[in-house]
Amino acid sequence: MLHNIRVTLDMIKWEHSFLTLPFGLTGAVIAANGIPGLRTLGWICVAMIAARSAAMAFNRLVDADIDALNPRTSIRALPAGLLSHQFVVCFIIAASALLIFAARMLNPLAFYLSPLALIIVCAYSYTKRFTRWAHLFLGFAMGIAPAAAWVAVRGTLDPRVLIVTAAVMFWGGGFDILYSCQDYHYDVASGLHSIPRAFGIAGALRLARVFHIIAFVFFAWMLFAFGLGRFAVTGVAITGLALFYEHTLVKANDLSKVNAAFFTTNGFISMLILFAVAADRILLAHR
């Protein structure tokens, strides 16, 4: 059992929760005008990690046949026979139940919306079968994190937090396009839909840049919408530089640095926005 859990956590890359979790916590910090209470913060973290775990395990389950035919993904746990489908289904059910329980511990609205959030994050797994815009849907699934955290803190939904959702949506969609360039030839051969397949690798890289410019505009809008100060302004400015740097790493004829662009740079961006906004709100609380 413990071995299967370890393999499952490796399969879903649980450590990559830190790409999205900081944006969820950013939403919580803005909603609380500071650092939320430890109880609220703890249940938000549990809910978000559980949601991502359920979604990633679901993705690996429904994509098992596709992954088996792709040389890059054929070594994943399910196509490699390291896990049974039954065990992964049980893991998905357990992670989903944990999300709903965590939401119940937060407030009624979070509880009522938790099944919808679960549907959204899992539905992404099917989008590549019928639309080239699957990357943007993945970004949206990531982008509901700050809105969900706002609901967790306040028990209501303020339309302003959707600015942060839009920023994360285009940020996530942009870097997923970069990552998916690795599967261009497989997507063409298998008939799966993707931006690289639709526009070619060079065209996909250009569209990823457009997505990240849009993301930067929404991050800047966030500053004005919530009256954020100099720490947040600095964080967003550095984010713009980091996004620019990310696109210098990946070229149409050289995808060797995709992992550095995908994990390292974007992990830095998500943590930077969180710390910059948190510093700003803490400073405001002590004025």
N, C-alpha and C positions, 0 to 999 in steps of 0.2 A: 504493500500500500504506500509506504513512504517513498519507495523508489518510483512508483508511478506518479506520485505527486511532484517529486523533483523533476521527472521527465516532462510532466505537463507544464510546470512553471518555466522550464527552459523552452518548451515548445511555443508558449505564448509570449516569451520574452517579457516576463513580468517587470523586469527592471526598466523597460521602456515606458512604464507608467509615468515615469518622471518627465516624459515629454509633454503630457497633458495635465497631470495633477497640479503643477504650479499655476496653470491658467485657471483651473478650478479654484485654487486657493486665492488667486488674485481677485476673482469674483467675490469670494467670501470676505476678503479684506476690505474691498470697496463697499460692500453691503454693510459691514460692521463699522465702517469709518475707523478702522484700526484692526487689531488682532482679535478674532472671535474667541469666545471662551473655549477652554480646552475640551470640554465635552462636545460642543458643536464641531470644533475642528477635528476631533478624533473620528466622529461619525461621518463627517464629510469625506475624510481620507478613506475610511472603510468602504463607504458607498462607491466612491470613484474607482478604487482599485478593484472592487468586486465587479463593477460594471464593465471595466475594461477586460478583466479576466474572462468573464462570461462571453463577451463579444469576440475576443481573440480565439478562445477555444471553439466557439461556434464557427468562426471563419475557417479555422484549420479543419474542422469536421466537414463542412459543406464543400471545402475546396480540396479534400483529400485526393480525389481522382485527378483533378487538375494538377495538383502538386506532384503527383507520382510521375507525370509525363514531362515535367519541367526539370531539366538537369540541375538548375539552381536550387529547387525546392524538394527534390526527390528524397533528400536525406532527412526531411522533417519526420517527426515521431510517428505520425499515422501512416504515411506511405512507406516508411521504413519498417513498419511492423513493431515499433517499440511500445505502442499503446494500442489498446483495443478501442473500438468505437463506443462500446458500452461504458467504459471508464470515462471517456471524454464527455459523453452525454450526462453521466452522473456529476461530473465536475461542473458542467454548465448549469445544471439544476441547482447545485449547492451554491455556486457563485451568484446566481440570480436571486436565490432566496436570501442570501446575505445582503445583497443590494436592497431588496425590499424591506428587510428587517432594519437595516441602518436608516433607511428613509423614514420608517415608522418611528424610530427613536428621535428623529429630528423634528418633524411637525406634520400635521395632516396633509397640507398641500404637497409636500415632498413625497409623502407616502402615495397619494393618489396619482401623482405624475410618474412615479418610478417605473410602472409597466411600460408607459409610453417611451421613457428614456431607454429602456431595455430593447424595445422594438426598433428604435432608431439606430442604436449602436450595432445591433445584429443584422439589420436589413442591408447594411453596406455590403455584406458578403455576396449578395446576389446581383449587385448593380453592374459589375463588370461583364455580366452575361448579356446585358441589353443596352448599355449606354457608355459612351466614351467619357462621360462626365462623372464616372465613379469616384475619381480623385476628389472632386468637390463634395460629393456626398460623404466621403470619409472625413473631409475637413469639417463638414457640418456636424457629424457625429462627435468629433472632438470639441467642436465649438459650443455644444450644449453644456459643457462642463462649467464655465463661469456662470451661466444662467441658472443651472441647477444649484450651484453653491449659493447664489443670491437667494433663491427660494429657501434653501436650507437655513440661512441666517435670518431672513426676514419673514418667511412664511407667505410672501407675496412675490409678484414678478413685476419689476420695473422695466418698461421698454428700453430704457437707456442701456441696460446690460446687454441687449442684443447687438450693440455696437461692438462689444468685446467678442460676442459670439461670431460676428461677421469677420472680425480681424483674425480670430483663430481659424475660422473656416477657410479663408484664403491662404493663410500661412500653412495650414496642414495640407490643403489641396496642392499648393505649390511644391512643397517638398516631397509629397507622394508622387507627383509627376516625375521629379528628378529620380526618385528611387525606382520607379517603374520602367525607366529607360533601359534598365538592365534586362528586362523581359521583352524587349521590342520584337526580337525575332520569334520568340515563342508565341507572343500574342498574335502576330501575323499568321503563323502556321496553324494555330489552334482556333482562330476566329474569335478570341476574346477581345472585348472592347477596351480601349485605353487611348489616352491622348497621344502617346508616342506612335501607336499603330495608325491613328487617324491622320496625324500631321507630320510623321517622321520625327526622328530624334531631335534634329535641329529646330523644327517647329515647336516641338514639345518644350524644349528649353526656353524658347522665346515666350511661350505662354506661361510657363512657370515664373518667369521674371515679371510678367504682367500681374499674375496672381499675388506675388510678393509686394509689388508696388501698391496694389489695392489694399493688401493687409496693412502695410505701413500707414496708408491714409486713414484706415479705421483705427489703428493704434493712436495716431495723432488726434483723431476726433475724440477718442476716449479721454484724452487729457482735458479737453474743453468740456465735455459732457459731464464729467465728475469733478471739475475744478481742481485737478491735480497740480502739484507744484513742481519745483525745480528737480527734485530727485527723479520723479516720474518722467519729466521732460528729458532729462539726461538719459534715462534708461531707454526711452523710445528712440532717441537719436542714435544711441549705440546699437540698438536693434536694427536700425536702417543700415548702419555700416556692416553689421554681421550678416544681414541678408545679401548685401552687395558682395561681401567676401565669399559667401556660400556659392554664389553663381560664378565666381572665378575658379572654383574647384572642379566644376563639371563642364566638359566640352563635348560636342557632338562626336568627336573622334577619340575621346579619352574619358571613359567612365570609371577609371580606376580609383577615383577619390569620392565616389558616391557615398560610401559609408561615412566618411569624415563629414561630408556635407549634411547627410541625413541625421546622424546621431549626435556627433559632437557639437556642431554649430547650432542645431535646433534645440538641443538640451540646454546649451548656454543661453539661447534667446528666452526660453520659457522661464528659466530660473532668474534671469536678469529682470524681466518684466515683473515677476513676483516681488523680488527684493526691492526694486525701485519703487513700486507702488506701496509696499509695506512701509518702507522708510518714510515715504511721503506722508502716509496716514498717521504713523507714530509721531512724526514731527508736528503734524497738525494738532494731534491730541495734547501735546505738551506746550502749545502756544498760550 
